[in-house]
Amino acid sequence: MQQRSTWWMRALALAGWAVLTAPGLAKAADDDEAPHLVLGPMTGHTTDTSTTLWAATSAPARIAVLLKSPEGEVVKAEGTTAAVVDGGAGNRVVTGTVTVRGLRPRTRYSVQVLVADETQPQNFSLLTAPALDQHEHLRIGLASGANTALDRQQWVWQTIAEAKPDVMLFLGDAPIFQKGTALHEPDDWDEVPRMAARHLELRGLKPLQSLLRCAACYATWDDHDYGASDSDSSFALKGDALRLFKAMWTNPGYGGAGSEGLWCTFRRGDVQVLLLDDRSWRDNDDVPRDRRGMLGKAQTAWLVHELTTSTAAIKVVAMGCQFLGDQAAFPGYAQFPAERAQILDAIAAKRVAGVIFVSGDRSFAELQKLDRPDAYPLYNLGTSPVAGRVDNAGYRTPNPLRAAGYSGGANFGILDIDTAAVPPAVVFRVSDSKGGIGFTKTVLVSDLTYK
């Protein structure tokens, strides 16, 4: 044990790190049997004073994370991988998280990870969030619809990383569960190991790795990474889908008491992001339209409360399907008019400023604009697929709310929110897989307020 500890301490010292001991880290009998890193590390939920890192190992293991500030101060935390994700056929990992606390706001830390005493080769840095209500330029990356059956390389993720988002929102269908193609082959959504295998396949893509480390990553789901196409609350494996999702991501919360799901919220300076779950509590088509809900009563009440009490200048509401739009023939909130009206009415009644919607799902990109009487317009930026086929027929369907659109191929979104600029502004942007501009639109923050 002493020899191995000396090795990694010497490695850190040579790299300019303070020499720290890591008591309690797991140790196998020999190197061949020692747990090793399989996937990650990934930067997850990050606040102004903390960050959570995710990793997957070959067996249960102790993990040490060391963060070094520009001044040389080192903060250490430890954790354990314990959640088994079994994709079948020997494709099995154990995932876990480590939360590092006591950090400084808006500070870039160098990161070093050790698994079972072994220093990992990934060298990267992460940026903590600014202090609450601090004005800043925040860049949010948006992606949805990652089909590994159609694109097994997905170099687009490297393009997104090169855009240097502070936060990355995975807006559902990442991965996309597949229908069985061979005779008697089950569909992915019929067996948990097949669902797990799709998650592991996407997470292991080489072009994705730099993005997972350079941005704080958050996710919600839509139908294709929850269950079958158009799945609702009756999906038989919804509990397994949720457990699998929680093992793969580090969101700051998962619904409320008695109403588990993916909904949660987090702050970055004066921007609040609200992630919604559009599947766990979704009514099926047998429920009359005037009583049909997509979010359910608990999540809807939570969303209204968060929006109407938030002190953030900008509130970004993120979900798998589109919030705006009245094309009820396509998946989206238009199929649940009463529940959506409840939320829109609350925004108007309480004069909630700075609300923006982002979404995935439609297999093309568009910016929708809803003009409202005596109120500022609402915008919904939708982007998909990040890897897959574009729905040209859907794109050609007239949409009176479409302010901009792109259907030229795989795409991703960038939301630039700069409350420190003069004047403060929000830039909606969609780019193609090589970084070319699909469309861009700038809106002043002052035009997202009540007059």
N, C-alpha and C positions, 0 to 999 in steps of 0.2 A: 504493500500500500504506500509506503513512504517513497519508494522509487517512482511509482507512477505519479504521485502527487508532485514530486520534485520536477518531473518532466513537464507537466502542464504549467506549473508555476514559473518554470524557467522560460517556457514559450511565451507566456504573458509578459514576463519581465522584458524579454528581448523586443517585444512589440510595443514597449513603453507603458505597460499596464502596471498598476500597483499589485504587489504580490499578496493575494488573499487566500486563506484556506477555505475549503468547502467541506465541512464536516458532514457526515451522514450520507454522502453520495454512494450509490450502489456500486459494488465491485463484484465482477464475476471471477471465476477461478482462473480463467485465462482469456486472452484477447479474442480467441475464436468464439467463445461463448458469451462475451460481453454484449449487452444491448447496444445497438448503434442507431444513429439517426437515419430514418428512411425518407421522411418528407418534412419540409420546413427548414428552418423556422419561418413563421409568418408573424408579422406585426399585426396585432388585433386592436381591441378597444384601447384608445389612448386619451388621457385627460391632460390637464395642465400639470398634474403632480404624479401621474402613474402611467404605466403601459402594461399590456398583457401580451405575451408572446405564446404562440401555439407551436407544437411540434408533434411528430409521430415517430415512434421508435419501433424497433423490431421485437421488443419485449418490454414489460414494465421496467421503468428506469427512473433514477433521480436525475433531474436537470438543474444545472446552475446557470444563471444569467447574470452577466456583469455589464453594467452600463458606465461608460466613462465620459465625463463632461469635457468641454474644451479646456477647462482649467486643470484637468487631471483628477478630479474627484471621481471615485468609483463607488457605485451603489450596486449591491448584490442581492439576489433573491434566489430561492430554490423552490422546486416543485416536483411533481411526479406524473409520469404518464400512466394512466390506469384505465381509460375507456377503450375497449377493444372494438375495432372496426374490421370486420371479417368479410372480405370480398370473394371468398371461396378460392379453391384451387391454389392454396398456399399464399394467396394475396391478403395477408393479415398484418395489421399494424396496431399499435397501442398509442392513443393520443392523450395529450394533456396540455395544461397551460401553466405559465409562471407569471405572476403579477409582481412588477417592481414598483415600489412606492417611494416617496420621499424625493421626487424629481422636481426640477425647476421648470416654470412655464416657458414655453417658446424657446426651448434649448435643444440643440442637436447633440445626441449622445452616440458614441461608438458602441457597438454591441459585440459581445463575445459570448458564445454558448458552449457549455460543456455537457456531454452526455456520459454518465458513468465514468467520470474523471477525465474523459477524453475531450480535448479542445476541438471544436468543429471548424472546418475550413472556411465557412461562410463569414466573410467580413462585410458588415454593412452598418448603417447608421439609421437612427429614427429621430423624428422631431416631435417633441411634446406639444400639446395644444397651448394656445395663448391663455392668459388669465380670463376669467369670466367677464364678458361684456367688453373685452378689449377689441378695438377695431383692427382689422387685418385683411390681407388678401388670402382667401381660402380657395384652393382648387380641389374640386371634387370630380373624380372619375366615375363614369357610369357605364355599365356593361350588362348585357342580358343575352341569353340564347347561345350558349357555348356547346355546339354539337360535335362531340368527338368522333361520332360515326362518319361525319362528312368531312371533318378537318382534324386530322390526328396530330398536326404540328402546331397550328394556331400561333403563328409569329406575331399576330396582332397584339398579343399581351405585351410583347417587348416594345411595340410602338406606344402603347398606353403608358408603360413605365417611363419611356423617354419624354412623355409630356409632364412628368414629375407631379402627379397629384398628391396632395396632402392626405386626402381621404379617398378610399375606393369603395364604391357601393356596387355590390353584385345584386342585380335587380331581378333575380329569378331565372329559371331554366338554365342553371349553371351548376351541375351538368344537365343534360337532357336524357331522361330515361328512354330506352329504346324498346320497340316492339320486337318480339322474337321473329327471326327471319327463317330459321330452319324448321323442318317438320317437327312438331311436338316441342319446340324450344319455347320455354316460358317467356312472357314479357318481363322486362326489368321490374316493373311495379308490382309484380306478383310474388317476388321473393326478395327478402331483405339483403342477402348477400349480393344479388345482382345490382340492387340500388347502391350498395356500398362500393361495389367495383367501379361504378360510373363516377362516384365522388373521388375515389382514389386515382382513377385514370386522369381526370381533369387536374387534380391537385398536383400530380406528378409531372405535368408538362413542363419541359425545360424553359420555354419562353415566358412562362408565368412566374418563375421564381423571383426575378428581380422586382416585379410589381408587388408580390406578396411581402417583400421586405421594405420597400421604399415608402409605402403608403400604409396608413392605418386602415385595415380591411374590415368591412361589415357586409352582411348579406341578409336578404330575405328570399323567399321562394315564390314561384308561380306553379302552375300545374305540373310542368314536366320535370321538376326536381322535387315534387311533393308526391305525385302519383301518376295516374294515367291522364291523358288529355282531358281538360275540363273537370278535373276531380274537385269534389266538394267535401263537406264535413263528414260525409258518409264513407269516405275511403277507409277500407278495412285495416290498412297498415299505417294509419296516420300517426299513431303513437310511436311506432318503429321509425317512421320518417323523421319525427321530431327528435328522437334520441340520436339518430344518425347525424342530423343537422347540428345538434348541439355538440357532438363529438368532433365536428369538423370546423366549427367557427367559434368566435369569442365575443359574440354580441354582449352588451352590458345587461341584458335582461331577456326574459322569454315569457311574455304575457303577464297576467295577473293571477292572484289567488283564485283557484278554481276555474281559471280560463287560460290554460296554457296555450302558447303559440309563439310566434316570432316577433310580436310587436314590442318595441322598446324605443328609447330616445337617448340622445347624447348631445352635448354642447361642444362647440369649437369657437371660443371667443364669443362674439355676438351673433353666431349662427347656431340654430338648433335644428337637428335632423331627427325626424320621426319615421321609423321603419314600421311598415304595416304588414300584417299577415292576411292575405286575401283568399286563403284556402281553408284553414282549420275550422272556421265558423261559418263557412259559406253555405247558404241554403241551396237546395236543388231546385230544378225548374218546376217541381210539383207545387211549390209554395206560390201563391198568387203574387204578382209583381208588386202590388201595393203593400205587401207585408214581407217581401223577400229581403234578406240581409246578406251582405258579403262579409262584413267585419264582425257582426254579432253585437249584442247590446253592450257587453262589457268593454270591448275594444273601441266601439264608437264613442261611448261615454268618456273613456280615457283620452281619446284623440281630441274630442271637443274641449275637455278640461285642459289638456296640454296647450292647445292652440290659444285658448282664451285667457290663459294665465301666464303665458310665456313672456319674458322680458327681452327675448332675442330680437334683433332688428330684422332678421330673415329666418323664416321657418320653412325648411325643406321637407315636404311630405313624400316619402318614397314607398312605392309598392310595385308588385309584379305587373299588374295590368293598369291600363289608363284610368285616371280619375275623371278627366274631362271627356267631352265627346258624347254625342247622342246617337251613335251608330249601334243600336241595340242588337244588330245581327252579329256583331263581333264581340269577343270577350272584353269586358270592361265594366266600369261602374254604371254605365247606361242601363244595364240589365237589373239594377237595384235602385230605382229612382227615388223611392221614399227615404232610404237610408242616406243616400248621397245628398238629397235635399236637406236633411237634418244637419249635416255638416256644413254645407254651404250657407244655410240660414244662420247658423251659429257664428260663422265668420263675419257675415254681414251685420247681425244684430249687435255683436260685441266689437265691431269695427277693428277686426284683427288685421294688422298691416303686415306686409312682407311675406305672404304665403306663396310658395312655389311648389309645384308637383313635378316629380320625376318618375318614370316608369319604363318597363321593358315590353316584352310580349309580342308585339304586332309584326315582327319580321320585316320592318322598315323603320326609318327614323322620321319623326316629325315634331314640330313645335306647334302646339295648339294654344289658341288665345280665346278666352271667354270674356267678352265685354259684358259688364254688369251696370245696370242703371244706378247712378249716384255712388259708384264705387270704382276702385281701380280694377283693371283687367287681371284675370287669373291666367297663369301660363302652366302648361304641362309639356315637359320635354321628355319624349319617348325615344328609346334607342334599342335596336336589335336588328339582326343577330350580330353578335360579336364574331361568331364563326358558324356559318350555315347558309341556307338558301333564303333569298329575299322573296317576300310575298308580293309580287308585282300586281296581281289582280286586286289584292287588298289595298295597295297603294293607289291604284287607279280609281277606287271607289271615292266619289266626291265627299269631301269633309269640309263643311263651311267654316269650321274652327281652325283649319290648318293655316298657320302663318308662314311656315317654311317646311320643307320636306326633303328627304333623300332616300333613293331606292337603288343606288348604283352598286350595292354589294355590302359586304360585312362592314360594320360601323361601330363606333363607340361614342359616348357623349362626354363633354367636359362642361362643368358648371363653374365659372369663375365668379366668385363673390368678393368684391373689394369694397369694404366699408371704410377703408382708410383713404381711398382715392378722393380726389376733388374733381367732380362730384362723385359720391359713392355710386357704384354701378354693379349690375349683374350681367354677365355675358353667357348666353346659351350657345353651345357649339357642338356640332356633330362632325366627326372626322371619319375618313375611310380607313381601311386596315393598314395603310402606309402613312397615315398622318395627314393626307390631303383633306382640305376643308370641304365638307358636304354642304353645310350652311352655318351661318353665325348671326346672332342678333344681340344687340346691346340694349338693356333696359335700365334706366336710372332707378336707384332705390327710392327716390322721391316720387316716382311714378307708380310705386307699389304701396302707396299710403292713401288714407282717406283725406280729402281736402277740407 
